[in-house]
């Protein structure tokens, strides 16, 4: 009988998956050039490295205008403020995402309205958006999750009917393409993160894509202490210092050199993973929408069916980790998420609109099932280990499923570890 590594058996994979981010002399040379220039920060905005990066990022995503920001949370707040969305306005967000997506509206004085997700993508459900719209709704923030994209065709139709602003949270979606257009370049704004785990990174940083020149002027002013960035020099805003530094931009410029090859490799091996996992009983590979023409593999998501596999997602994730496979069971529903504590905030939004923040009766069944029973996330490092990296995942899942089938009490013992 094969024993799981969690209980003392041999690990499926002994070798560590490749570390992130990779670096070489190009990164050192780029940072050295900035250090020697004496212009390390973000003022005056944009610096030479930042301008070069923004031009290249627009070319990558197919956007029109771009603003470089300190991080990918502020990008969403800046977008809301640039669109004049604030006090008491409702902003619809998915309940299955990082806390920043729901916190950003609050930072702008708006109210996040949490809605359910699509079980086939783990992204916001357009039908749930439609059902949540009220007279106070001003914006939608769809999130492209892990390696999937929200149905932007449906979302843009809803936004057009109701005159809503769309801010794509594309923190996971660098390089992704939907129906011929880059992620983040479809809505009114596209928010990207360059935080340390992201597939294009400078440790921290963010980019906000804007559809119109005026939006970009307002956003640039907001992140540059309110200074005007329109040609006439007349458009002042109430801004702050949210600028990206030249050191960050220099690292991102080198990262963009590596990015096409990395992206192609991840997508090729993700397709290999799709095929391999589809052979395992109890595994549901998320269907690929034909409009989602190029995936960005920040993480790879799939689902297990507990009745067929033998356990829910959390015990499986623990067992996989012990087998040497980096795995996560995914986000908690936002209304149960420890990192989202709106009533603990000194911001006035929760106290002024308490009815929006009473989550005791909120029940979003798809989010809860994916979060608590079926959803699994695999780190992108798996694909940088080549086909062997994928094969090891499949072998570990098969090993765990076989062990569960032999021992009906095993799932409970794993959960107790």
GUDRENKE-934084 format. One record per residue (C-alpha): residue number from 1; residue in three letters; y, z, x. Coordinates in steps of 0.02 Angstrom, whole numbers, plus 32768, in hexadecimal, padded with zeros to 4 digits. Layout:
// residues N
+-----+------+------+------+------+
:  nr : rest :    Y :    Z :    X :
+-----+------+------+------+------+
: NUM :  ALA :    Y :    Z :    X :
...
+-----+------+------+------+------+
This chain:
// residues 417
+-----+------+------+------+------+
:  nr : rest :    Y :    Z :    X :
+-----+------+------+------+------+
:   1 :  UNK : 8000 : 8000 : 8000 :
:   2 :  UNK : 80AC : 7FCE : 8044 :
:   3 :  UNK : 811F : 8064 : 804C :
:   4 :  UNK : 81D8 : 8053 : 802E :
:   5 :  UNK : 8249 : 8079 : 80C1 :
:   6 :  UNK : 82A1 : 80F9 : 8054 :
:   7 :  UNK : 8202 : 8162 : 805D :
:   8 :  UNK : 81D5 : 8145 : 8113 :
:   9 :  UNK : 818E : 8095 : 8113 :
:  10 :  UNK : 81C2 : 8009 : 8189 :
:  11 :  UNK : 8269 : 7FB7 : 8162 :
:  12 :  UNK : 8268 : 7F03 : 8128 :
:  13 :  UNK : 82F7 : 7EDC : 819F :
:  14 :  UNK : 8312 : 7F40 : 823E :
:  15 :  UNK : 83A0 : 7ED8 : 8285 :
:  16 :  UNK : 8450 : 7EFC : 8247 :
:  17 :  UNK : 84A9 : 7E6F : 81EE :
:  18 :  UNK : 853D : 7E25 : 824D :
:  19 :  UNK : 85DB : 7E90 : 8251 :
:  20 :  UNK : 867E : 7E58 : 8201 :
:  21 :  UNK : 86FA : 7E1A : 8232 :
:  22 :  UNK : 86C6 : 7DAB : 82C4 :
:  23 :  UNK : 8746 : 7D96 : 834E :
:  24 :  UNK : 875B : 7D3F : 83F5 :
:  25 :  UNK : 87DF : 7D15 : 8475 :
:  26 :  UNK : 8842 : 7CB0 : 83F6 :
:  27 :  UNK : 886C : 7D4E : 8397 :
:  28 :  UNK : 88A0 : 7DA8 : 8435 :
:  29 :  UNK : 890B : 7D15 : 846C :
:  30 :  UNK : 895F : 7D07 : 83C1 :
:  31 :  UNK : 898B : 7DBF : 83BA :
:  32 :  UNK : 89C5 : 7DBC : 8470 :
:  33 :  UNK : 8A3A : 7D2C : 844A :
:  34 :  UNK : 8A89 : 7D90 : 83BD :
:  35 :  UNK : 8A97 : 7E2D : 8427 :
:  36 :  UNK : 8AED : 7DCD : 84B2 :
:  37 :  UNK : 8B64 : 7D7B : 8435 :
:  38 :  UNK : 8BAB : 7E25 : 8405 :
:  39 :  UNK : 8BA7 : 7DF6 : 834D :
:  40 :  UNK : 8B17 : 7E61 : 830E :
:  41 :  UNK : 8B4B : 7E8B : 825D :
:  42 :  UNK : 8B77 : 7E2A : 81C0 :
:  43 :  UNK : 8C34 : 7E20 : 81D2 :
:  44 :  UNK : 8C86 : 7DA7 : 81CA :
:  45 :  UNK : 8C12 : 7D63 : 8145 :
:  46 :  UNK : 8BB4 : 7CF2 : 815D :
:  47 :  UNK : 8B96 : 7CF1 : 8218 :
:  48 :  UNK : 8B4B : 7C5E : 8274 :
:  49 :  UNK : 8A97 : 7C9C : 826A :
:  50 :  UNK : 8AAB : 7CCA : 81B3 :
:  51 :  UNK : 8AF5 : 7C21 : 8186 :
:  52 :  UNK : 8A67 : 7BC8 : 81E0 :
:  53 :  UNK : 89E7 : 7C31 : 8186 :
:  54 :  UNK : 8A34 : 7C17 : 80D9 :
:  55 :  UNK : 8A39 : 7B5A : 80F1 :
:  56 :  UNK : 8982 : 7B59 : 8126 :
:  57 :  UNK : 894F : 7BCB : 8097 :
:  58 :  UNK : 89A5 : 7B5C : 8018 :
:  59 :  UNK : 8944 : 7AC9 : 8061 :
:  60 :  UNK : 88A1 : 7B2A : 8052 :
:  61 :  UNK : 88B9 : 7B61 : 7F9D :
:  62 :  UNK : 891E : 7ACE : 7F5D :
:  63 :  UNK : 89AE : 7B3A : 7F22 :
:  64 :  UNK : 8A67 : 7B12 : 7F1B :
:  65 :  UNK : 8AC4 : 7BA8 : 7F62 :
:  66 :  UNK : 8A89 : 7C45 : 7FBC :
:  67 :  UNK : 8ACF : 7CEF : 7FEA :
:  68 :  UNK : 8A83 : 7D5F : 8071 :
:  69 :  UNK : 8A71 : 7E14 : 803C :
:  70 :  UNK : 8A3B : 7EB8 : 8089 :
:  71 :  UNK : 8998 : 7EBF : 8025 :
:  72 :  UNK : 893A : 7E75 : 7F93 :
:  73 :  UNK : 8966 : 7F00 : 7F19 :
:  74 :  UNK : 8A21 : 7EED : 7F2C :
:  75 :  UNK : 8A0D : 7E32 : 7F0E :
:  76 :  UNK : 89DE : 7E54 : 7E58 :
:  77 :  UNK : 8A6C : 7ECE : 7E3E :
:  78 :  UNK : 8AE6 : 7E53 : 7E8C :
:  79 :  UNK : 8AA6 : 7DC7 : 7E1C :
:  80 :  UNK : 8AC0 : 7E31 : 7D80 :
:  81 :  UNK : 8B70 : 7E60 : 7DB7 :
:  82 :  UNK : 8B9A : 7DAC : 7DE5 :
:  83 :  UNK : 8B63 : 7D7B : 7D34 :
:  84 :  UNK : 8BD4 : 7E04 : 7CEA :
:  85 :  UNK : 8B3F : 7E65 : 7CA7 :
:  86 :  UNK : 8B58 : 7F20 : 7CA1 :
:  87 :  UNK : 8B7B : 7FB4 : 7C33 :
:  88 :  UNK : 8AFC : 7FC0 : 7BA6 :
:  89 :  UNK : 8ABD : 7F0D : 7BB5 :
:  90 :  UNK : 8A01 : 7EFA : 7BA3 :
:  91 :  UNK : 899C : 7EA6 : 7C2D :
:  92 :  UNK : 88E6 : 7E7B : 7C09 :
:  93 :  UNK : 886E : 7E9F : 7C99 :
:  94 :  UNK : 87AF : 7EA4 : 7CA7 :
:  95 :  UNK : 875C : 7F4E : 7CAA :
:  96 :  UNK : 86EA : 7F17 : 7D39 :
:  97 :  UNK : 8754 : 7F08 : 7DD6 :
:  98 :  UNK : 87A4 : 7F6E : 7E61 :
:  99 :  UNK : 8822 : 7FEF : 7E22 :
: 100 :  UNK : 88B5 : 7F8D : 7E6A :
: 101 :  UNK : 88AD : 7F0D : 7DDD :
: 102 :  UNK : 88CD : 7F93 : 7D5A :
: 103 :  UNK : 8945 : 7FF9 : 7DC5 :
: 104 :  UNK : 89BA : 7F67 : 7DED :
: 105 :  UNK : 89FC : 7F55 : 7D3A :
: 106 :  UNK : 8A22 : 8010 : 7D37 :
: 107 :  UNK : 8A85 : 7FFF : 7DDA :
: 108 :  UNK : 8AEF : 7F7C : 7D81 :
: 109 :  UNK : 8B03 : 7FEE : 7CE9 :
: 110 :  UNK : 8A88 : 7F8D : 7C7E :
: 111 :  UNK : 89EB : 7FC5 : 7C23 :
: 112 :  UNK : 893E : 7F88 : 7C5B :
: 113 :  UNK : 88CF : 7F5B : 7BC8 :
: 114 :  UNK : 8817 : 7F5E : 7BFB :
: 115 :  UNK : 87A0 : 7EDC : 7BB3 :
: 116 :  UNK : 86EA : 7EAB : 7BC8 :
: 117 :  UNK : 869B : 7E2A : 7C3A :
: 118 :  UNK : 8626 : 7D95 : 7C31 :
: 119 :  UNK : 8571 : 7DC2 : 7C60 :
: 120 :  UNK : 855A : 7D19 : 7CB5 :
: 121 :  UNK : 85EC : 7D2B : 7D2E :
: 122 :  UNK : 861A : 7DE5 : 7D32 :
: 123 :  UNK : 86CC : 7DA3 : 7D15 :
: 124 :  UNK : 8741 : 7DBF : 7C81 :
: 125 :  UNK : 8703 : 7D7D : 7BDA :
: 126 :  UNK : 877F : 7D03 : 7B8A :
: 127 :  UNK : 8748 : 7D3A : 7ADC :
: 128 :  UNK : 8772 : 7DEE : 7B0A :
: 129 :  UNK : 881E : 7DB7 : 7B45 :
: 130 :  UNK : 8841 : 7D61 : 7AA0 :
: 131 :  UNK : 880B : 7DF9 : 7A3E :
: 132 :  UNK : 887D : 7E6D : 7AA3 :
: 133 :  UNK : 8920 : 7E0C : 7A90 :
: 134 :  UNK : 89AB : 7E63 : 7A30 :
: 135 :  UNK : 8A65 : 7E44 : 7A19 :
: 136 :  UNK : 8A83 : 7EA7 : 7ABA :
: 137 :  UNK : 8A0B : 7E44 : 7B29 :
: 138 :  UNK : 8A67 : 7DEB : 7BB4 :
: 139 :  UNK : 89E5 : 7DC2 : 7C39 :
: 140 :  UNK : 892D : 7DAE : 7C65 :
: 141 :  UNK : 88E3 : 7DD9 : 7D0F :
: 142 :  UNK : 8839 : 7D84 : 7D1D :
: 143 :  UNK : 87D5 : 7DBA : 7DB5 :
: 144 :  UNK : 8764 : 7D43 : 7E16 :
: 145 :  UNK : 86D9 : 7DBC : 7E43 :
: 146 :  UNK : 8670 : 7DB7 : 7EE2 :
: 147 :  UNK : 8633 : 7D02 : 7EDD :
: 148 :  UNK : 865C : 7CD4 : 7E29 :
: 149 :  UNK : 86F7 : 7C92 : 7DD1 :
: 150 :  UNK : 873B : 7CBA : 7D26 :
: 151 :  UNK : 8741 : 7C2B : 7CA7 :
: 152 :  UNK : 87EF : 7BF0 : 7CD3 :
: 153 :  UNK : 87EE : 7B60 : 7C57 :
: 154 :  UNK : 87D5 : 7BD7 : 7BC5 :
: 155 :  UNK : 884E : 7C57 : 7C0B :
: 156 :  UNK : 88D9 : 7BD8 : 7C24 :
: 157 :  UNK : 88C2 : 7B97 : 7B72 :
: 158 :  UNK : 88D2 : 7C49 : 7B30 :
: 159 :  UNK : 896C : 7C67 : 7B9B :
: 160 :  UNK : 89BE : 7BC7 : 7B5D :
: 161 :  UNK : 899F : 7BF3 : 7AA6 :
: 162 :  UNK : 89EA : 7CA0 : 7AB9 :
: 163 :  UNK : 8A6F : 7C7C : 7B3E :
: 164 :  UNK : 8A21 : 7CF1 : 7BBE :
: 165 :  UNK : 8A31 : 7CFA : 7C7B :
: 166 :  UNK : 898E : 7CE8 : 7CDC :
: 167 :  UNK : 897C : 7D42 : 7D83 :
: 168 :  UNK : 88D7 : 7D18 : 7DD7 :
: 169 :  UNK : 8890 : 7DA8 : 7E3C :
: 170 :  UNK : 883E : 7D3B : 7EC0 :
: 171 :  UNK : 8822 : 7DC5 : 7F41 :
: 172 :  UNK : 876D : 7D8A : 7F51 :
: 173 :  UNK : 878C : 7CD1 : 7F3A :
: 174 :  UNK : 87D6 : 7C86 : 7FD8 :
: 175 :  UNK : 87A4 : 7BCE : 7FDB :
: 176 :  UNK : 8755 : 7BCC : 7F2D :
: 177 :  UNK : 8772 : 7B33 : 7EBF :
: 178 :  UNK : 876E : 7B27 : 7E01 :
: 179 :  UNK : 8771 : 7A7D : 7DAE :
: 180 :  UNK : 87CB : 7A2C : 7E40 :
: 181 :  UNK : 884A : 7AB8 : 7E5A :
: 182 :  UNK : 8849 : 7B48 : 7ED4 :
: 183 :  UNK : 8832 : 7BFA : 7E97 :
: 184 :  UNK : 88DB : 7C4C : 7E87 :
: 185 :  UNK : 8933 : 7BA5 : 7E6F :
: 186 :  UNK : 8905 : 7B92 : 7DB7 :
: 187 :  UNK : 8964 : 7C20 : 7D64 :
: 188 :  UNK : 8A1C : 7C47 : 7D75 :
: 189 :  UNK : 89F5 : 7CB2 : 7E0D :
: 190 :  UNK : 8960 : 7CCB : 7E81 :
: 191 :  UNK : 8947 : 7D70 : 7EDC :
: 192 :  UNK : 88E1 : 7D75 : 7F7D :
: 193 :  UNK : 88AF : 7E06 : 7FEC :
: 194 :  UNK : 8898 : 7DFF : 80A8 :
: 195 :  UNK : 8853 : 7EB2 : 80B3 :
: 196 :  UNK : 87D2 : 7ED6 : 8139 :
: 197 :  UNK : 8737 : 7EA9 : 80D4 :
: 198 :  UNK : 877B : 7E06 : 808C :
: 199 :  UNK : 873A : 7D5D : 80C7 :
: 200 :  UNK : 87E6 : 7D34 : 810F :
: 201 :  UNK : 882D : 7DD2 : 815C :
: 202 :  UNK : 88B1 : 7E1E : 81CB :
: 203 :  UNK : 887A : 7ED0 : 81A5 :
: 204 :  UNK : 88FC : 7ED7 : 811B :
: 205 :  UNK : 896E : 7E58 : 80C9 :
: 206 :  UNK : 8982 : 7DF0 : 802D :
: 207 :  UNK : 89C1 : 7D49 : 7FEE :
: 208 :  UNK : 8A0E : 7D20 : 7F47 :
: 209 :  UNK : 8A05 : 7C6B : 7F0E :
: 210 :  UNK : 8A8D : 7C37 : 7E93 :
: 211 :  UNK : 8A95 : 7B9F : 7E23 :
: 212 :  UNK : 8B53 : 7B8C : 7E20 :
: 213 :  UNK : 8BDA : 7B94 : 7EA3 :
: 214 :  UNK : 8C3C : 7C16 : 7E41 :
: 215 :  UNK : 8BA3 : 7C87 : 7E36 :
: 216 :  UNK : 8B90 : 7C79 : 7EF2 :
: 217 :  UNK : 8C48 : 7CA0 : 7F0F :
: 218 :  UNK : 8C3D : 7D3C : 7EA2 :
: 219 :  UNK : 8B9A : 7D75 : 7EF3 :
: 220 :  UNK : 8BDE : 7D5A : 7FA2 :
: 221 :  UNK : 8C79 : 7DBF : 7F76 :
: 222 :  UNK : 8C12 : 7E4E : 7F2D :
: 223 :  UNK : 8BA9 : 7E5D : 7FCC :
: 224 :  UNK : 8C40 : 7E4A : 803F :
: 225 :  UNK : 8CA7 : 7EE0 : 8006 :
: 226 :  UNK : 8CFD : 7E7A : 7F7D :
: 227 :  UNK : 8D4C : 7DF9 : 7FF0 :
: 228 :  UNK : 8D6A : 7D50 : 7F9E :
: 229 :  UNK : 8CF5 : 7CC2 : 7FCC :
: 230 :  UNK : 8D3B : 7C3A : 7F5C :
: 231 :  UNK : 8D9F : 7BAF : 7FB0 :
: 232 :  UNK : 8E43 : 7BEE : 7F67 :
: 233 :  UNK : 8E23 : 7C9D : 7FA7 :
: 234 :  UNK : 8E4E : 7CE9 : 7EFE :
: 235 :  UNK : 8DA7 : 7D2A : 7EBA :
: 236 :  UNK : 8DA1 : 7DE3 : 7EE6 :
: 237 :  UNK : 8D18 : 7E55 : 7EA2 :
: 238 :  UNK : 8CED : 7F0E : 7EAA :
: 239 :  UNK : 8C73 : 7EFA : 7F39 :
: 240 :  UNK : 8C17 : 7F58 : 7FC0 :
: 241 :  UNK : 8BCE : 7F37 : 806B :
: 242 :  UNK : 8B26 : 7EEA : 803E :
: 243 :  UNK : 8B25 : 7E66 : 80C6 :
: 244 :  UNK : 8A8F : 7E2D : 812A :
: 245 :  UNK : 8AA6 : 7E42 : 81E7 :
: 246 :  UNK : 8AA2 : 7DB9 : 8269 :
: 247 :  UNK : 8A0C : 7E0F : 82BA :
: 248 :  UNK : 89AA : 7E00 : 8219 :
: 249 :  UNK : 89DD : 7D4B : 8201 :
: 250 :  UNK : 89A7 : 7D20 : 82B1 :
: 251 :  UNK : 88F8 : 7D65 : 8291 :
: 252 :  UNK : 88F0 : 7D07 : 81EC :
: 253 :  UNK : 891E : 7C64 : 8240 :
: 254 :  UNK : 8888 : 7C78 : 82B3 :
: 255 :  UNK : 881D : 7CAB : 821F :
: 256 :  UNK : 884A : 7C0A : 81C6 :
: 257 :  UNK : 8806 : 7BA8 : 825A :
: 258 :  UNK : 875B : 7BF8 : 8240 :
: 259 :  UNK : 8762 : 7BFA : 8183 :
: 260 :  UNK : 8721 : 7B4B : 8153 :
: 261 :  UNK : 8681 : 7B5D : 81B6 :
: 262 :  UNK : 8666 : 7C0F : 8179 :
: 263 :  UNK : 8683 : 7BDB : 80C4 :
: 264 :  UNK : 860B : 7B47 : 80CE :
: 265 :  UNK : 8584 : 7BB3 : 811E :
: 266 :  UNK : 8593 : 7C3A : 809A :
: 267 :  UNK : 858C : 7BBF : 800B :
: 268 :  UNK : 84F5 : 7B65 : 8052 :
: 269 :  UNK : 8495 : 7C07 : 8068 :
: 270 :  UNK : 84CC : 7C4A : 7FBF :
: 271 :  UNK : 847B : 7BB0 : 7F71 :
: 272 :  UNK : 83DE : 7BD8 : 7FD6 :
: 273 :  UNK : 83E9 : 7C8B : 7F93 :
: 274 :  UNK : 83F9 : 7C49 : 7EDF :
: 275 :  UNK : 8358 : 7BE8 : 7EF2 :
: 276 :  UNK : 82F9 : 7C73 : 7F4A :
: 277 :  UNK : 8329 : 7CFB : 7ECE :
: 278 :  UNK : 8301 : 7C8E : 7E38 :
: 279 :  UNK : 824A : 7C99 : 7E6C :
: 280 :  UNK : 8245 : 7D56 : 7E58 :
: 281 :  UNK : 8219 : 7D9E : 7DAC :
: 282 :  UNK : 8298 : 7E17 : 7D68 :
: 283 :  UNK : 8328 : 7DC6 : 7DC7 :
: 284 :  UNK : 83B2 : 7D68 : 7D6D :
: 285 :  UNK : 8416 : 7CF1 : 7DDB :
: 286 :  UNK : 84C3 : 7CD9 : 7D92 :
: 287 :  UNK : 84D5 : 7C27 : 7D4F :
: 288 :  UNK : 8548 : 7BB3 : 7DAF :
: 289 :  UNK : 85CD : 7B65 : 7D40 :
: 290 :  UNK : 85DF : 7AAE : 7D71 :
: 291 :  UNK : 869D : 7AC4 : 7D6E :
: 292 :  UNK : 868C : 7B45 : 7DF8 :
: 293 :  UNK : 8683 : 7AC0 : 7E7E :
: 294 :  UNK : 868F : 7B2E : 7F19 :
: 295 :  UNK : 8661 : 7BE4 : 7F23 :
: 296 :  UNK : 86B5 : 7C65 : 7F91 :
: 297 :  UNK : 862E : 7CE0 : 7FC3 :
: 298 :  UNK : 8685 : 7D85 : 7FDD :
: 299 :  UNK : 85E8 : 7DD6 : 7F9B :
: 300 :  UNK : 8551 : 7D8D : 7F43 :
: 301 :  UNK : 852F : 7DD2 : 7E95 :
: 302 :  UNK : 8492 : 7DC7 : 7E2C :
: 303 :  UNK : 843E : 7E2D : 7DA4 :
: 304 :  UNK : 8398 : 7E83 : 7D8E :
: 305 :  UNK : 8344 : 7E9B : 7CE6 :
: 306 :  UNK : 8309 : 7F50 : 7CEF :
: 307 :  UNK : 8278 : 7F3D : 7C74 :
: 308 :  UNK : 822F : 7EAF : 7CDB :
: 309 :  UNK : 8260 : 7EE9 : 7D8A :
: 310 :  UNK : 822F : 7F9E : 7D72 :
: 311 :  UNK : 82D4 : 7FF9 : 7D93 :
: 312 :  UNK : 838E : 7FF2 : 7D75 :
: 313 :  UNK : 840C : 7FB8 : 7DF6 :
: 314 :  UNK : 8437 : 805C : 7E4D :
: 315 :  UNK : 8385 : 8089 : 7E84 :
: 316 :  UNK : 8368 : 7FD5 : 7EBA :
: 317 :  UNK : 840A : 7FD7 : 7F20 :
: 318 :  UNK : 83D5 : 8079 : 7F76 :
: 319 :  UNK : 832B : 8033 : 7F9F :
: 320 :  UNK : 8377 : 7F92 : 7FE2 :
: 321 :  UNK : 83EE : 7FF2 : 8052 :
: 322 :  UNK : 835C : 8052 : 809C :
: 323 :  UNK : 8304 : 7FAC : 80BC :
: 324 :  UNK : 8398 : 7F74 : 8127 :
: 325 :  UNK : 83EE : 7F0A : 80A1 :
: 326 :  UNK : 84A6 : 7F32 : 807E :
: 327 :  UNK : 84B1 : 7F42 : 7FC1 :
: 328 :  UNK : 851F : 7F90 : 7F3B :
: 329 :  UNK : 8509 : 7FAB : 7E81 :
: 330 :  UNK : 85BC : 7F76 : 7E5C :
: 331 :  UNK : 8659 : 7FBD : 7E0D :
: 332 :  UNK : 865A : 8046 : 7D8D :
: 333 :  UNK : 86AF : 8016 : 7CE9 :
: 334 :  UNK : 8769 : 802D : 7D09 :
: 335 :  UNK : 8773 : 80B6 : 7C84 :
: 336 :  UNK : 86EF : 811B : 7CE5 :
: 337 :  UNK : 8725 : 80EA : 7D95 :
: 338 :  UNK : 8751 : 817C : 7E08 :
: 339 :  UNK : 87D5 : 8115 : 7E62 :
: 340 :  UNK : 8832 : 80EF : 7DBF :
: 341 :  UNK : 888B : 818D : 7D87 :
: 342 :  UNK : 891F : 8153 : 7D20 :
: 343 :  UNK : 8940 : 81FA : 7CCD :
: 344 :  UNK : 894D : 824D : 7D79 :
: 345 :  UNK : 89DB : 81D8 : 7DA8 :
: 346 :  UNK : 8A91 : 820D : 7DA6 :
: 347 :  UNK : 8AB9 : 8160 : 7D64 :
: 348 :  UNK : 8B02 : 816D : 7CB4 :
: 349 :  UNK : 8A92 : 80E8 : 7C65 :
: 350 :  UNK : 89FD : 8158 : 7C34 :
: 351 :  UNK : 8A6C : 81E1 : 7BEC :
: 352 :  UNK : 8AD7 : 8165 : 7B8C :
: 353 :  UNK : 8A42 : 8105 : 7B47 :
: 354 :  UNK : 89B5 : 8186 : 7B3E :
: 355 :  UNK : 8955 : 8126 : 7ABA :
: 356 :  UNK : 892D : 809F : 7B3A :
: 357 :  UNK : 88DF : 811A : 7BB4 :
: 358 :  UNK : 886A : 817A : 7B41 :
: 359 :  UNK : 87C7 : 812E : 7B7F :
: 360 :  UNK : 8755 : 81AB : 7B28 :
: 361 :  UNK : 8727 : 812C : 7AA2 :
: 362 :  UNK : 872F : 808E : 7B0C :
: 363 :  UNK : 8686 : 803A : 7B15 :
: 364 :  UNK : 8675 : 7F8E : 7B66 :
: 365 :  UNK : 85BB : 7F69 : 7B5D :
: 366 :  UNK : 85AD : 7ED8 : 7BD7 :
: 367 :  UNK : 8612 : 7F33 : 7C5D :
: 368 :  UNK : 85AA : 7FD0 : 7C46 :
: 369 :  UNK : 8505 : 7F73 : 7C4E :
: 370 :  UNK : 8532 : 7F11 : 7CEB :
: 371 :  UNK : 857C : 7FAB : 7D3E :
: 372 :  UNK : 84F6 : 8027 : 7D0F :
: 373 :  UNK : 8457 : 7FC1 : 7CFF :
: 374 :  UNK : 8452 : 7F0E : 7D3E :
: 375 :  UNK : 84D8 : 7EDA : 7DBA :
: 376 :  UNK : 84B7 : 7ED0 : 7E76 :
: 377 :  UNK : 852A : 7E9A : 7F03 :
: 378 :  UNK : 84F6 : 7E5D : 7FB0 :
: 379 :  UNK : 856F : 7E58 : 8041 :
: 380 :  UNK : 85A2 : 7DB0 : 808A :
: 381 :  UNK : 855C : 7DE5 : 8133 :
: 382 :  UNK : 84B1 : 7DB4 : 80F0 :
: 383 :  UNK : 84E2 : 7CFE : 80FA :
: 384 :  UNK : 8524 : 7D0C : 81AC :
: 385 :  UNK : 8472 : 7D3A : 81DD :
: 386 :  UNK : 8435 : 7C8D : 81A8 :
: 387 :  UNK : 839D : 7C69 : 813D :
: 388 :  UNK : 8343 : 7CFE : 8188 :
: 389 :  UNK : 83CA : 7D6D : 8141 :
: 390 :  UNK : 83A7 : 7D28 : 8093 :
: 391 :  UNK : 82EA : 7D2D : 80AA :
: 392 :  UNK : 82F4 : 7DE5 : 80D7 :
: 393 :  UNK : 8350 : 7E0A : 8034 :
: 394 :  UNK : 82CC : 7DB0 : 7FCF :
: 395 :  UNK : 823F : 7E07 : 802D :
: 396 :  UNK : 828F : 7EB2 : 8012 :
: 397 :  UNK : 82A6 : 7E93 : 7F58 :
: 398 :  UNK : 81F1 : 7E5B : 7F49 :
: 399 :  UNK : 81B6 : 7EF4 : 7FA7 :
: 400 :  UNK : 821A : 7F69 : 7F37 :
: 401 :  UNK : 81E0 : 7F14 : 7E98 :
: 402 :  UNK : 812A : 7F1E : 7ECE :
: 403 :  UNK : 813C : 7FD6 : 7EF5 :
: 404 :  UNK : 818C : 7FF6 : 7E4C :
: 405 :  UNK : 8100 : 7F9C : 7DF3 :
: 406 :  UNK : 807C : 8008 : 7E49 :
: 407 :  UNK : 80D5 : 80AC : 7E2B :
: 408 :  UNK : 8127 : 80C8 : 7D80 :
: 409 :  UNK : 8183 : 8163 : 7DBF :
: 410 :  UNK : 81CB : 8114 : 7E59 :
: 411 :  UNK : 8274 : 80E4 : 7E0D :
: 412 :  UNK : 8297 : 819A : 7DE2 :
: 413 :  UNK : 8269 : 81D4 : 7E91 :
: 414 :  UNK : 82DB : 8152 : 7EDE :
: 415 :  UNK : 8369 : 8188 : 7E6B :
: 416 :  UNK : 834F : 823C : 7EA2 :
: 417 :  UNK : 8365 : 8214 : 7F5B :
+-----+------+------+------+------+
